[in-house]
Amino acid sequence: MNTRALHSSPWGNHRMEHRRVRLGDVIDDYCPRCRLIMNHGVVGMVGDEVKKVRCNTCLSEHQFRHGKLPTRRRSEGKKLFEEVLKGIAKPAEPEPPAPVPPASPHRKLYTIRRSIGGKDSGKGPRKS
């Protein structure tokens, strides 16, 4: 069987020809700055191999990564976090809150005039 893929369209089945990638073509690749697979323009080639691309979103240039995502490092961070938790002593039971003294029946009402020592606050109409 032929390795070329068949493409069906309203006008019948057509063979899809894979054309070579050229400078300036837009291809998908992983962008380390955006941290996503984004559209990139080809800016560097050696023979038929793409070597350098430019992200169309952030305009950064980097080596062609063949659309591969970087390996995750979360497992290492999780191990370190677990070690730190082991080293921390467990807290004792929390102390009960101190009892609140009963409110005095003779509470003093604070107004602006009392808080500034009986002087005029400077706001509102002046009383003579």
MOPAC internal coordinates of N, CA, C and O (Angstrom, degrees):
PM7 1SCF
backbone

  N    0.0000 0     0.00 0     0.00 0    0    0    0
  C    1.4502 1     0.00 0     0.00 0    1    0    0
  C    1.5296 1   108.96 1     0.00 0    2    1    0
  O    1.2310 1   120.86 1   -34.22 1    3    2    1
  N    1.2738 1   115.96 1   145.78 1    3    2    1
  C    1.4543 1   121.75 1  -178.73 1    5    3    2
  C    1.5234 1   110.06 1   -74.25 1    6    5    3
  O    1.2310 1   119.85 1   -35.18 1    7    6    5
  N    1.3318 1   117.89 1   144.82 1    7    6    5
  C    1.4594 1   121.28 1  -177.40 1    9    7    6
  C    1.5156 1   113.05 1   -83.85 1   10    9    7
  O    1.2310 1   119.38 1   174.03 1   11   10    9
  N    1.2989 1   118.79 1    -5.97 1   11   10    9
  C    1.4631 1   121.21 1   179.20 1   13   11   10
  C    1.5238 1   109.34 1   -77.27 1   14   13   11
  O    1.2310 1   121.07 1   -41.03 1   15   14   13
  N    1.3224 1   115.56 1   138.97 1   15   14   13
  C    1.4630 1   120.57 1  -176.94 1   17   15   14
  C    1.5266 1   110.39 1   -80.87 1   18   17   15
  O    1.2310 1   121.18 1   -33.64 1   19   18   17
  N    1.3433 1   115.34 1   146.36 1   19   18   17
  C    1.4569 1   120.71 1   175.20 1   21   19   18
  C    1.5169 1   108.66 1   -93.90 1   22   21   19
  O    1.2310 1   121.34 1   -40.32 1   23   22   21
  N    1.3117 1   115.04 1   139.68 1   23   22   21
  C    1.4575 1   121.23 1  -179.13 1   25   23   22
  C    1.5204 1   107.39 1  -121.60 1   26   25   23
  O    1.2310 1   120.06 1   -57.97 1   27   26   25
  N    1.3273 1   117.49 1   122.03 1   27   26   25
  C    1.4605 1   119.23 1  -179.85 1   29   27   26
  C    1.5222 1   109.46 1   -91.87 1   30   29   27
  O    1.2310 1   120.82 1   -40.33 1   31   30   29
  N    1.2981 1   116.04 1   139.67 1   31   30   29
  C    1.4539 1   122.36 1   177.92 1   33   31   30
  C    1.5262 1   107.78 1  -140.57 1   34   33   31
  O    1.2310 1   119.71 1    -6.03 1   35   34   33
  N    1.3126 1   118.16 1   173.97 1   35   34   33
  C    1.4670 1   119.17 1   179.11 1   37   35   34
  C    1.5268 1   112.98 1   -62.41 1   38   37   35
  O    1.2310 1   119.61 1   160.70 1   39   38   37
  N    1.3355 1   118.34 1   -19.30 1   39   38   37
  C    1.4547 1   121.56 1  -178.34 1   41   39   38
  C    1.5234 1   111.65 1   -97.19 1   42   41   39
  O    1.2310 1   119.59 1  -169.46 1   43   42   41
  N    1.3326 1   118.38 1    10.54 1   43   42   41
  C    1.4539 1   120.94 1   178.89 1   45   43   42
  C    1.5179 1   111.46 1   115.27 1   46   45   43
  O    1.2310 1   120.64 1     3.85 1   47   46   45
  N    1.3241 1   116.38 1  -176.15 1   47   46   45
  C    1.4585 1   121.61 1  -179.84 1   49   47   46
  C    1.5196 1   110.06 1   -85.51 1   50   49   47
  O    1.2310 1   121.00 1   -46.23 1   51   50   49
  N    1.3347 1   115.69 1   133.77 1   51   50   49
  C    1.4576 1   121.55 1   178.95 1   53   51   50
  C    1.5191 1   108.55 1  -125.83 1   54   53   51
  O    1.2310 1   121.26 1   -30.85 1   55   54   53
  N    1.2909 1   115.19 1   149.15 1   55   54   53
  C    1.4606 1   119.43 1   175.64 1   57   55   54
  C    1.5231 1   107.74 1   -83.53 1   58   57   55
  O    1.2310 1   121.15 1   -48.61 1   59   58   57
  N    1.3619 1   115.40 1   131.39 1   59   58   57
  C    1.4627 1   119.64 1   177.36 1   61   59   58
  C    1.5226 1   108.30 1   -86.07 1   62   61   59
  O    1.2310 1   120.93 1   -58.61 1   63   62   61
  N    1.2741 1   115.83 1   121.39 1   63   62   61
  C    1.4464 1   120.81 1   177.30 1   65   63   62
  C    1.5269 1   108.36 1   -92.75 1   66   65   63
  O    1.2310 1   119.73 1   -52.43 1   67   66   65
  N    1.3265 1   118.13 1   127.57 1   67   66   65
  C    1.4536 1   122.13 1   176.88 1   69   67   66
  C    1.5196 1   107.72 1   -87.23 1   70   69   67
  O    1.2310 1   120.74 1   -67.02 1   71   70   69
  N    1.3179 1   116.19 1   112.98 1   71   70   69
  C    1.4499 1   118.45 1  -179.48 1   73   71   70
  C    1.5174 1   109.51 1   -89.20 1   74   73   71
  O    1.2310 1   120.99 1   -20.37 1   75   74   73
  N    1.3104 1   115.71 1   159.63 1   75   74   73
  C    1.4534 1   121.39 1  -179.98 1   77   75   74
  C    1.5225 1   110.13 1   -70.31 1   78   77   75
  O    1.2310 1   120.98 1   -30.78 1   79   78   77
  N    1.3128 1   115.73 1   149.22 1   79   78   77
  C    1.4664 1   121.38 1   175.33 1   81   79   78
  C    1.5176 1   107.41 1   -78.77 1   82   81   79
  O    1.2310 1   120.78 1   -43.61 1   83   82   81
  N    1.3375 1   116.11 1   136.39 1   83   82   81
  C    1.4646 1   121.23 1  -179.57 1   85   83   82
  C    1.5184 1   109.83 1  -122.30 1   86   85   83
  O    1.2310 1   120.09 1   -13.70 1   87   86   85
  N    1.3147 1   117.44 1   166.30 1   87   86   85
  C    1.4598 1   121.49 1   175.98 1   89   87   86
  C    1.5220 1   109.57 1   -57.97 1   90   89   87
  O    1.2310 1   120.93 1   -43.74 1   91   90   89
  N    1.3315 1   115.83 1   136.26 1   91   90   89
  C    1.4573 1   120.80 1   179.49 1   93   91   90
  C    1.5165 1   113.90 1    91.33 1   94   93   91
  O    1.2310 1   119.65 1   165.94 1   95   94   93
  N    1.3316 1   118.26 1   -14.06 1   95   94   93
  C    1.4666 1   120.13 1   178.26 1   97   95   94
  C    1.5199 1   109.98 1   -66.09 1   98   97   95
  O    1.2310 1   120.60 1   -27.25 1   99   98   97
  N    1.3137 1   116.45 1   152.75 1   99   98   97
  C    1.4575 1   122.11 1   178.97 1  101   99   98
  C    1.5221 1   108.40 1  -100.38 1  102  101   99
  O    1.2310 1   120.93 1   -56.00 1  103  102  101
  N    1.3369 1   115.82 1   124.00 1  103  102  101
  C    1.4630 1   121.83 1   179.29 1  105  103  102
  C    1.5263 1   108.54 1  -131.81 1  106  105  103
  O    1.2310 1   120.51 1   -18.85 1  107  106  105
  N    1.3160 1   116.62 1   161.15 1  107  106  105
  C    1.4592 1   121.58 1   176.99 1  109  107  106
  C    1.5187 1   109.66 1   -88.38 1  110  109  107
  O    1.2310 1   120.95 1   -41.97 1  111  110  109
  N    1.3311 1   115.79 1   138.03 1  111  110  109
  C    1.4577 1   121.39 1   176.78 1  113  111  110
  C    1.5166 1   108.61 1  -156.58 1  114  113  111
  O    1.2310 1   120.51 1   -16.96 1  115  114  113
  N    1.3217 1   116.62 1   163.04 1  115  114  113
  C    1.4661 1   121.91 1   177.43 1  117  115  114
  C    1.5185 1   108.62 1   -80.48 1  118  117  115
  O    1.2310 1   120.57 1   -51.94 1  119  118  117
  N    1.3355 1   116.52 1   128.06 1  119  118  117
  C    1.4611 1   121.40 1   177.70 1  121  119  118
  C    1.5271 1   108.56 1  -101.03 1  122  121  119
  O    1.2310 1   119.46 1   -60.05 1  123  122  121
  N    1.3470 1   118.64 1   119.95 1  123  122  121
  C    1.4617 1   120.36 1  -179.22 1  125  123  122
  C    1.5298 1   112.94 1   -69.83 1  126  125  123
  O    1.2310 1   120.00 1   158.12 1  127  126  125
  N    1.3249 1   117.60 1   -21.88 1  127  126  125
  C    1.4622 1   119.92 1   179.31 1  129  127  126
  C    1.5286 1   110.45 1   -81.43 1  130  129  127
  O    1.2310 1   120.28 1   134.71 1  131  130  129
  N    1.3258 1   117.06 1   -45.29 1  131  130  129
  C    1.4729 1   121.37 1   178.02 1  133  131  130
  C    1.5314 1   111.13 1   -77.99 1  134  133  131
  O    1.2310 1   120.85 1   155.99 1  135  134  133
  N    1.3183 1   115.97 1   -24.01 1  135  134  133
  C    1.4669 1   123.77 1  -175.95 1  137  135  134
  C    1.5291 1   112.09 1    60.68 1  138  137  135
  O    1.2310 1   121.35 1  -142.30 1  139  138  137
  N    1.3313 1   115.02 1    37.70 1  139  138  137
  C    1.4602 1   122.56 1   178.29 1  141  139  138
  C    1.5199 1   108.67 1  -145.00 1  142  141  139
  O    1.2310 1   120.86 1   -16.52 1  143  142  141
  N    1.3254 1   115.96 1   163.48 1  143  142  141
  C    1.4549 1   120.18 1   171.44 1  145  143  142
  C    1.5233 1   105.95 1   -85.37 1  146  145  143
  O    1.2310 1   121.04 1   -62.28 1  147  146  145
  N    1.3351 1   115.62 1   117.72 1  147  146  145
  C    1.4549 1   121.79 1  -173.73 1  149  147  146
  C    1.5334 1   109.50 1  -130.89 1  150  149  147
  O    1.2310 1   120.56 1    -7.28 1  151  150  149
  N    1.3276 1   116.53 1   172.72 1  151  150  149
  C    1.4646 1   121.72 1   173.87 1  153  151  150
  C    1.5204 1   109.22 1   -73.27 1  154  153  151
  O    1.2310 1   121.29 1   -42.86 1  155  154  153
  N    1.3222 1   115.13 1   137.14 1  155  154  153
  C    1.4577 1   121.80 1   179.29 1  157  155  154
  C    1.5256 1   108.97 1  -133.01 1  158  157  155
  O    1.2310 1   120.80 1   -32.58 1  159  158  157
  N    1.2995 1   116.08 1   147.42 1  159  158  157
  C    1.4505 1   121.13 1   172.58 1  161  159  158
  C    1.5113 1   109.59 1   -97.65 1  162  161  159
  O    1.2310 1   120.66 1   -40.08 1  163  162  161
  N    1.3179 1   116.34 1   139.92 1  163  162  161
  C    1.4620 1   121.11 1  -179.63 1  165  163  162
  C    1.5300 1   108.19 1   -77.19 1  166  165  163
  O    1.2310 1   120.18 1   -54.84 1  167  166  165
  N    1.3438 1   117.26 1   125.16 1  167  166  165
  C    1.4658 1   121.21 1   179.52 1  169  167  166
  C    1.5292 1   112.74 1  -120.70 1  170  169  167
  O    1.2310 1   119.76 1   168.43 1  171  170  169
  N    1.3302 1   118.06 1   -11.57 1  171  170  169
  C    1.4583 1   119.99 1   179.70 1  173  171  170
  C    1.5088 1   111.17 1  -147.12 1  174  173  171
  O    1.2310 1   121.11 1   -48.52 1  175  174  173
  N    1.3520 1   115.49 1   131.48 1  175  174  173
  C    1.4674 1   120.61 1   178.71 1  177  175  174
  C    1.5198 1   109.06 1  -137.82 1  178  177  175
  O    1.2310 1   121.19 1   -30.38 1  179  178  177
  N    1.3321 1   115.33 1   149.62 1  179  178  177
  C    1.4551 1   122.11 1   171.03 1  181  179  178
  C    1.5227 1   105.22 1  -124.99 1  182  181  179
  O    1.2310 1   120.69 1   -71.13 1  183  182  181
  N    1.3101 1   116.28 1   108.87 1  183  182  181
  C    1.4633 1   120.40 1  -174.51 1  185  183  182
  C    1.5300 1   108.61 1    68.02 1  186  185  183
  O    1.2310 1   120.62 1    55.16 1  187  186  185
  N    1.3183 1   116.42 1  -124.84 1  187  186  185
  C    1.4638 1   121.06 1   178.02 1  189  187  186
  C    1.5229 1   112.15 1   -99.34 1  190  189  187
  O    1.2310 1   119.90 1  -177.15 1  191  190  189
  N    1.3357 1   117.79 1     2.85 1  191  190  189
  C    1.4626 1   121.08 1  -177.68 1  193  191  190
  C    1.5210 1   111.40 1   -95.21 1  194  193  191
  O    1.2310 1   121.09 1   -45.85 1  195  194  193
  N    1.3264 1   115.52 1   134.15 1  195  194  193
  C    1.4672 1   121.02 1   175.89 1  197  195  194
  C    1.5185 1   107.30 1   -78.71 1  198  197  195
  O    1.2310 1   120.00 1   -51.24 1  199  198  197
  N    1.3205 1   117.61 1   128.76 1  199  198  197
  C    1.4607 1   121.84 1  -179.70 1  201  199  198
  C    1.5184 1   112.68 1  -112.45 1  202  201  199
  O    1.2310 1   119.96 1   143.20 1  203  202  201
  N    1.3420 1   117.68 1   -36.80 1  203  202  201
  C    1.4550 1   120.38 1  -175.95 1  205  203  202
  C    1.5217 1   109.62 1  -135.85 1  206  205  203
  O    1.2310 1   121.37 1   -40.03 1  207  206  205
  N    1.3484 1   114.98 1   139.97 1  207  206  205
  C    1.4606 1   120.87 1   179.81 1  209  207  206
  C    1.5247 1   109.75 1  -133.13 1  210  209  207
  O    1.2310 1   120.61 1   -19.10 1  211  210  209
  N    1.3438 1   116.44 1   160.90 1  211  210  209
  C    1.4666 1   122.92 1   176.76 1  213  211  210
  C    1.5238 1   107.58 1  -123.55 1  214  213  211
  O    1.2310 1   120.96 1   -52.54 1  215  214  213
  N    1.3333 1   115.76 1   127.46 1  215  214  213
  C    1.4602 1   121.66 1   179.93 1  217  215  214
  C    1.5261 1   109.17 1   -67.92 1  218  217  215
  O    1.2310 1   120.20 1   -48.74 1  219  218  217
  N    1.3169 1   117.22 1   131.26 1  219  218  217
  C    1.4602 1   121.22 1   179.11 1  221  219  218
  C    1.5249 1   112.05 1   -77.35 1  222  221  219
  O    1.2310 1   119.67 1   167.99 1  223  222  221
  N    1.3252 1   118.23 1   -12.01 1  223  222  221
  C    1.4646 1   121.62 1  -179.75 1  225  223  222
  C    1.5200 1   111.30 1   -91.70 1  226  225  223
  O    1.2310 1   120.21 1   125.47 1  227  226  225
  N    1.3456 1   117.21 1   -54.53 1  227  226  225
  C    1.4716 1   120.38 1  -175.73 1  229  227  226
  C    1.5306 1   112.64 1  -104.47 1  230  229  227
  O    1.2310 1   119.94 1   175.52 1  231  230  229
  N    1.3371 1   117.72 1    -4.48 1  231  230  229
  C    1.4681 1   124.50 1   177.29 1  233  231  230
  C    1.5284 1   113.90 1    62.91 1  234  233  231
  O    1.2310 1   119.83 1  -155.65 1  235  234  233
  N    1.3308 1   117.93 1    24.35 1  235  234  233
  C    1.4650 1   120.04 1   175.78 1  237  235  234
  C    1.5294 1   109.03 1   -90.13 1  238  237  235
  O    1.2310 1   121.01 1   -35.25 1  239  238  237
  N    1.3290 1   115.68 1   144.75 1  239  238  237
  C    1.4597 1   121.50 1   177.93 1  241  239  238
  C    1.5175 1   109.62 1  -102.14 1  242  241  239
  O    1.2310 1   120.87 1   -41.12 1  243  242  241
  N    1.3282 1   115.95 1   138.88 1  243  242  241
  C    1.4632 1   120.85 1   178.14 1  245  243  242
  C    1.5167 1   109.05 1  -155.23 1  246  245  243
  O    1.2310 1   121.11 1    -8.58 1  247  246  245
  N    1.3271 1   115.48 1   171.42 1  247  246  245
  C    1.4588 1   120.49 1   177.60 1  249  247  246
  C    1.5198 1   109.92 1   -66.98 1  250  249  247
  O    1.2310 1   120.78 1   -30.99 1  251  250  249
  N    1.3049 1   116.11 1   149.01 1  251  250  249
  C    1.4582 1   121.72 1   177.57 1  253  251  250
  C    1.5179 1   108.44 1   -68.83 1  254  253  251
  O    1.2310 1   120.13 1   -54.27 1  255  254  253
  N    1.3125 1   117.35 1   125.73 1  255  254  253
  C    1.4631 1   122.51 1  -175.05 1  257  255  254
  C    1.5232 1   112.91 1  -106.91 1  258  257  255
  O    1.2310 1   119.70 1  -171.20 1  259  258  257
  N    1.3023 1   118.17 1     8.80 1  259  258  257
  C    1.4579 1   123.99 1   178.52 1  261  259  258
  C    1.5312 1   112.28 1    57.97 1  262  261  259
  O    1.2310 1   120.10 1  -152.49 1  263  262  261
  N    1.3208 1   117.41 1    27.51 1  263  262  261
  C    1.4591 1   121.91 1   176.94 1  265  263  262
  C    1.5110 1   114.69 1    71.76 1  266  265  263
  O    1.2310 1   120.09 1  -165.14 1  267  266  265
  N    1.3403 1   117.44 1    14.86 1  267  266  265
  C    1.4688 1   120.62 1  -177.99 1  269  267  266
  C    1.5241 1   110.30 1   -86.56 1  270  269  267
  O    1.2310 1   120.73 1   -47.36 1  271  270  269
  N    1.3144 1   116.21 1   132.64 1  271  270  269
  C    1.4607 1   121.53 1   176.51 1  273  271  270
  C    1.5217 1   109.40 1   -78.16 1  274  273  271
  O    1.2310 1   119.42 1   -31.40 1  275  274  273
  N    1.3342 1   118.72 1   148.60 1  275  274  273
  C    1.4670 1   120.00 1   178.04 1  277  275  274
  C    1.5252 1   110.61 1   -69.86 1  278  277  275
  O    1.2310 1   121.08 1   -21.87 1  279  278  277
  N    1.3232 1   115.54 1   158.13 1  279  278  277
  C    1.4638 1   119.32 1   179.01 1  281  279  278
  C    1.5243 1   109.56 1   -70.70 1  282  281  279
  O    1.2310 1   121.10 1   -31.92 1  283  282  281
  N    1.3048 1   115.50 1   148.08 1  283  282  281
  C    1.4630 1   120.39 1  -178.92 1  285  283  282
  C    1.5168 1   110.33 1   -82.81 1  286  285  283
  O    1.2310 1   120.58 1   -32.72 1  287  286  285
  N    1.3138 1   116.50 1   147.28 1  287  286  285
  C    1.4686 1   121.74 1  -179.69 1  289  287  286
  C    1.5209 1   111.24 1  -113.66 1  290  289  287
  O    1.2310 1   119.45 1  -168.90 1  291  290  289
  N    1.2930 1   118.66 1    11.10 1  291  290  289
  C    1.4581 1   121.67 1  -174.73 1  293  291  290
  C    1.5260 1   112.77 1   -62.72 1  294  293  291
  O    1.2310 1   119.79 1   146.30 1  295  294  293
  N    1.3129 1   118.00 1   -33.70 1  295  294  293
  C    1.4610 1   119.74 1  -177.47 1  297  295  294
  C    1.5352 1   110.58 1   -62.84 1  298  297  295
  O    1.2310 1   120.43 1   141.71 1  299  298  297
  N    1.3390 1   116.79 1   -38.29 1  299  298  297
  C    1.4589 1   120.51 1   179.15 1  301  299  298
  C    1.5304 1   110.43 1   -65.90 1  302  301  299
  O    1.2310 1   120.49 1   136.21 1  303  302  301
  N    1.3085 1   116.68 1   -43.79 1  303  302  301
  C    1.4611 1   121.07 1   178.91 1  305  303  302
  C    1.5159 1   111.56 1   -64.06 1  306  305  303
  O    1.2310 1   120.75 1   142.54 1  307  306  305
  N    1.3221 1   116.18 1   -37.46 1  307  306  305
  C    1.4646 1   120.32 1   179.78 1  309  307  306
  C    1.5278 1   110.44 1   -67.01 1  310  309  307
  O    1.2310 1   120.37 1   141.53 1  311  310  309
  N    1.3285 1   116.89 1   -38.47 1  311  310  309
  C    1.4645 1   120.31 1   177.77 1  313  311  310
  C    1.5249 1   110.69 1   -62.35 1  314  313  311
  O    1.2310 1   120.52 1   135.21 1  315  314  313
  N    1.3238 1   116.62 1   -44.79 1  315  314  313
  C    1.4625 1   120.34 1   179.52 1  317  315  314
  C    1.5241 1   111.05 1   -64.07 1  318  317  315
  O    1.2310 1   120.46 1   140.49 1  319  318  317
  N    1.3183 1   116.73 1   -39.51 1  319  318  317
  C    1.4593 1   120.85 1   178.70 1  321  319  318
  C    1.5266 1   110.82 1   -62.20 1  322  321  319
  O    1.2310 1   120.21 1   138.48 1  323  322  321
  N    1.3278 1   117.21 1   -41.52 1  323  322  321
  C    1.4677 1   121.56 1   178.62 1  325  323  322
  C    1.5253 1   110.82 1   -63.93 1  326  325  323
  O    1.2310 1   119.77 1   140.33 1  327  326  325
  N    1.3466 1   118.04 1   -39.67 1  327  326  325
  C    1.4601 1   121.12 1   178.40 1  329  327  326
  C    1.5206 1   111.16 1   -63.27 1  330  329  327
  O    1.2310 1   120.30 1   139.28 1  331  330  329
  N    1.3184 1   117.03 1   -40.72 1  331  330  329
  C    1.4590 1   120.83 1   179.24 1  333  331  330
  C    1.5210 1   109.71 1   -64.67 1  334  333  331
  O    1.2310 1   120.30 1   138.41 1  335  334  333
  N    1.3176 1   117.04 1   -41.59 1  335  334  333
  C    1.4618 1   120.11 1   179.93 1  337  335  334
  C    1.5291 1   111.76 1   -64.63 1  338  337  335
  O    1.2310 1   120.14 1   145.73 1  339  338  337
  N    1.3292 1   117.33 1   -34.27 1  339  338  337
  C    1.4610 1   120.17 1   178.70 1  341  339  338
  C    1.5233 1   111.02 1   -66.09 1  342  341  339
  O    1.2310 1   120.16 1   145.17 1  343  342  341
  N    1.3309 1   117.30 1   -34.83 1  343  342  341
  C    1.4543 1   122.00 1  -177.30 1  345  343  342
  C    1.5272 1   113.50 1   -76.33 1  346  345  343
  O    1.2310 1   119.79 1   162.37 1  347  346  345
  N    1.3127 1   118.00 1   -17.63 1  347  346  345
  C    1.4615 1   120.78 1  -178.76 1  349  347  346
  C    1.5258 1   108.84 1   -86.20 1  350  349  347
  O    1.2310 1   121.19 1   -51.51 1  351  350  349
  N    1.3580 1   115.32 1   128.49 1  351  350  349
  C    1.4614 1   119.66 1   178.56 1  353  351  350
  C    1.5241 1   108.97 1   -70.27 1  354  353  351
  O    1.2310 1   121.20 1   -36.63 1  355  354  353
  N    1.3151 1   115.31 1   143.37 1  355  354  353
  C    1.4675 1   119.47 1   179.14 1  357  355  354
  C    1.5226 1   108.80 1   -70.98 1  358  357  355
  O    1.2310 1   120.06 1   -43.92 1  359  358  357
  N    1.3257 1   117.50 1   136.08 1  359  358  357
  C    1.4692 1   119.90 1  -179.40 1  361  359  358
  C    1.5286 1   111.04 1   -69.33 1  362  361  359
  O    1.2310 1   121.93 1   -34.44 1  363  362  361
  N    1.3454 1   113.92 1   145.56 1  363  362  361
  C    1.4685 1   119.07 1   176.26 1  365  363  362
  C    1.5245 1   107.98 1   -70.91 1  366  365  363
  O    1.2310 1   121.63 1    -6.85 1  367  366  365
  N    1.3261 1   114.49 1   173.15 1  367  366  365
  C    1.4559 1   118.34 1  -179.78 1  369  367  366
  C    1.5231 1   108.88 1   -61.86 1  370  369  367
  O    1.2310 1   119.83 1   -41.05 1  371  370  369
  N    1.3031 1   117.93 1   138.95 1  371  370  369
  C    1.4666 1   119.45 1  -179.09 1  373  371  370
  C    1.5254 1   110.66 1   -67.02 1  374  373  371
  O    1.2310 1   121.91 1   -35.17 1  375  374  373
  N    1.3417 1   113.95 1   144.83 1  375  374  373
  C    1.4612 1   119.08 1   179.12 1  377  375  374
  C    1.5205 1   109.29 1   -71.64 1  378  377  375
  O    1.2310 1   120.84 1   -34.39 1  379  378  377
  N    1.3334 1   115.99 1   145.61 1  379  378  377
  C    1.4626 1   117.48 1   178.86 1  381  379  378
  C    1.5273 1   109.10 1   -66.22 1  382  381  379
  O    1.2310 1   119.83 1   -32.05 1  383  382  381
  N    1.3153 1   117.93 1   147.95 1  383  382  381
  C    1.4618 1   119.90 1  -178.70 1  385  383  382
  C    1.5244 1   111.20 1   -65.18 1  386  385  383
  O    1.2310 1   121.37 1   -31.62 1  387  386  385
  N    1.3356 1   114.98 1   148.38 1  387  386  385
  C    1.4705 1   120.17 1  -179.82 1  389  387  386
  C    1.5318 1   108.75 1   -64.63 1  390  389  387
  O    1.2310 1   120.78 1   -36.70 1  391  390  389
  N    1.3351 1   116.12 1   143.30 1  391  390  389
  C    1.4642 1   118.07 1  -179.49 1  393  391  390
  C    1.5280 1   110.04 1   -66.16 1  394  393  391
  O    1.2310 1   120.71 1   -38.07 1  395  394  393
  N    1.3091 1   116.25 1   141.93 1  395  394  393
  C    1.4581 1   122.69 1  -179.74 1  397  395  394
  C    1.5290 1   108.08 1   -84.02 1  398  397  395
  O    1.2310 1   120.24 1   -53.16 1  399  398  397
  N    1.3329 1   117.15 1   126.84 1  399  398  397
  C    1.4762 1   117.77 1   179.80 1  401  399  398
  C    1.5335 1   109.39 1   -65.86 1  402  401  399
  O    1.2310 1   120.97 1   -32.80 1  403  402  401
  N    1.3249 1   115.74 1   147.20 1  403  402  401
  C    1.4643 1   118.00 1  -178.76 1  405  403  402
  C    1.5227 1   109.84 1   -64.20 1  406  405  403
  O    1.2310 1   120.77 1   -33.43 1  407  406  405
  N    1.2990 1   116.14 1   146.57 1  407  406  405
  C    1.4603 1   121.47 1  -179.04 1  409  407  406
  C    1.5220 1   109.65 1   -67.96 1  410  409  407
  O    1.2310 1   121.30 1   -41.58 1  411  410  409
  N    1.3238 1   115.12 1   138.42 1  411  410  409
  C    1.4568 1   121.08 1  -179.89 1  413  411  410
  C    1.5345 1   108.71 1   -69.64 1  414  413  411
  O    1.2310 1   120.03 1   -42.53 1  415  414  413
  N    1.3281 1   117.54 1   137.47 1  415  414  413
  C    1.4633 1   118.41 1   179.32 1  417  415  414
  C    1.5301 1   111.53 1   -69.30 1  418  417  415
  O    1.2310 1   119.88 1   161.55 1  419  418  417
  N    1.3393 1   117.84 1   -18.45 1  419  418  417
  C    1.4579 1   121.23 1  -179.16 1  421  419  418
  C    1.5323 1   109.34 1  -107.90 1  422  421  419
  O    1.2310 1   120.73 1  -109.91 1  423  422  421
  N    1.3122 1   116.21 1    70.09 1  423  422  421
  C    1.4644 1   119.92 1   178.99 1  425  423  422
  C    1.5148 1   109.35 1   -79.11 1  426  425  423
  O    1.2310 1   121.34 1   -38.01 1  427  426  425
  N    1.3236 1   115.04 1   141.99 1  427  426  425
  C    1.4359 1   121.21 1  -177.74 1  429  427  426
  C    1.5324 1   108.92 1   -90.73 1  430  429  427
  O    1.2310 1   120.30 1   -50.15 1  431  430  429
  N    1.2974 1   117.03 1   129.85 1  431  430  429
  C    1.4493 1   121.74 1   178.81 1  433  431  430
  C    1.5230 1   108.42 1   -88.28 1  434  433  431
  O    1.2310 1   120.96 1   -59.46 1  435  434  433
  N    1.3413 1   115.77 1   120.54 1  435  434  433
  C    1.4519 1   120.10 1  -179.06 1  437  435  434
  C    1.5202 1   109.41 1   -95.22 1  438  437  435
  O    1.2310 1   120.55 1   -49.29 1  439  438  437
  N    1.2959 1   116.56 1   130.71 1  439  438  437
  C    1.4505 1   122.29 1   175.57 1  441  439  438
  C    1.5172 1   108.13 1  -119.79 1  442  441  439
  O    1.2310 1   120.62 1    -6.83 1  443  442  441
  N    1.3152 1   116.41 1   173.17 1  443  442  441
  C    1.4655 1   119.71 1   179.02 1  445  443  442
  C    1.5204 1   109.74 1   -62.18 1  446  445  443
  O    1.2310 1   120.25 1   140.26 1  447  446  445
  N    1.3080 1   117.12 1   -39.74 1  447  446  445
  C    1.4597 1   120.48 1  -177.85 1  449  447  446
  C    1.5296 1   110.66 1   -63.02 1  450  449  447
  O    1.2310 1   119.73 1   139.14 1  451  450  449
  N    1.3245 1   118.11 1   -40.86 1  451  450  449
  C    1.4646 1   120.31 1   179.46 1  453  451  450
  C    1.5153 1   111.63 1   -70.96 1  454  453  451
  O    1.2310 1   120.44 1   141.76 1  455  454  453
  N    1.3538 1   116.75 1   -38.24 1  455  454  453
  C    1.4605 1   119.11 1  -175.32 1  457  455  454
  C    1.5241 1   112.19 1   -70.91 1  458  457  455
  O    1.2310 1   118.96 1   156.24 1  459  458  457
  N    1.3399 1   119.59 1   -23.76 1  459  458  457
  C    1.4649 1   120.51 1   178.16 1  461  459  458
  C    1.5292 1   111.13 1  -102.54 1  462  461  459
  O    1.2310 1   119.98 1  -164.67 1  463  462  461
  N    1.3141 1   117.64 1    15.33 1  463  462  461
  C    1.4608 1   121.90 1   173.32 1  465  463  462
  C    1.5117 1   114.26 1    80.44 1  466  465  463
  O    1.2310 1   119.05 1  -148.35 1  467  466  465
  N    1.3143 1   119.41 1    31.65 1  467  466  465
  C    1.4461 1   122.57 1   176.46 1  469  467  466
  C    1.5052 1   113.96 1    82.03 1  470  469  467
  O    1.2310 1   119.57 1  -178.07 1  471  470  469
  N    1.3271 1   118.42 1     1.93 1  471  470  469
  C    1.4615 1   120.71 1   179.41 1  473  471  470
  C    1.5203 1   109.51 1   -82.09 1  474  473  471
  O    1.2310 1   121.34 1   -16.20 1  475  474  473
  N    1.3144 1   115.05 1   163.80 1  475  474  473
  C    1.4526 1   120.09 1   177.09 1  477  475  474
  C    1.5234 1   108.45 1   -73.31 1  478  477  475
  O    1.2310 1   119.68 1   -42.86 1  479  478  477
  N    1.3382 1   118.22 1   137.14 1  479  478  477
  C    1.4572 1   121.18 1  -177.30 1  481  479  478
  C    1.5145 1   112.35 1   -76.38 1  482  481  479
  O    1.2310 1   119.99 1   166.55 1  483  482  481
  N    1.3261 1   117.63 1   -13.45 1  483  482  481
  C    1.4482 1   120.06 1   179.68 1  485  483  482
  C    1.5108 1   113.23 1    87.51 1  486  485  483
  O    1.2310 1   119.49 1   179.92 1  487  486  485
  N    1.3041 1   118.57 1    -0.08 1  487  486  485
  C    1.4600 1   122.29 1  -179.54 1  489  487  486
  C    1.5103 1   109.03 1  -111.11 1  490  489  487
  O    1.2310 1   120.70 1   -36.10 1  491  490  489
  N    1.2900 1   116.27 1   143.90 1  491  490  489
  C    1.4483 1   121.25 1   176.85 1  493  491  490
  C    1.5228 1   111.68 1    86.78 1  494  493  491
  O    1.2310 1   120.98 1     0.35 1  495  494  493
  N    1.3182 1   115.73 1  -179.65 1  495  494  493
  C    1.4735 1   118.76 1  -178.63 1  497  495  494
  C    1.5189 1   111.19 1   -68.04 1  498  497  495
  O    1.2310 1   120.56 1   -34.04 1  499  498  497
  N    1.3244 1   116.53 1   145.96 1  499  498  497
  C    1.4651 1   120.95 1  -179.60 1  501  499  498
  C    1.5181 1   109.35 1   -82.56 1  502  501  499
  O    1.2310 1   121.70 1   -43.82 1  503  502  501
  N    1.3085 1   114.35 1   136.18 1  503  502  501
  C    1.4584 1   120.61 1   177.29 1  505  503  502
  C    1.5279 1   107.70 1  -102.23 1  506  505  503
  O    1.2310 1   120.96 1   -49.42 1  507  506  505
  N    1.3261 1   115.77 1   130.58 1  507  506  505
  C    1.4723 1   116.91 1  -179.48 1  509  507  506
  C    1.4905 1   111.66 1  -106.53 1  510  509  507
  O    1.2310 1   120.10 1   180.00 1  511  510  509

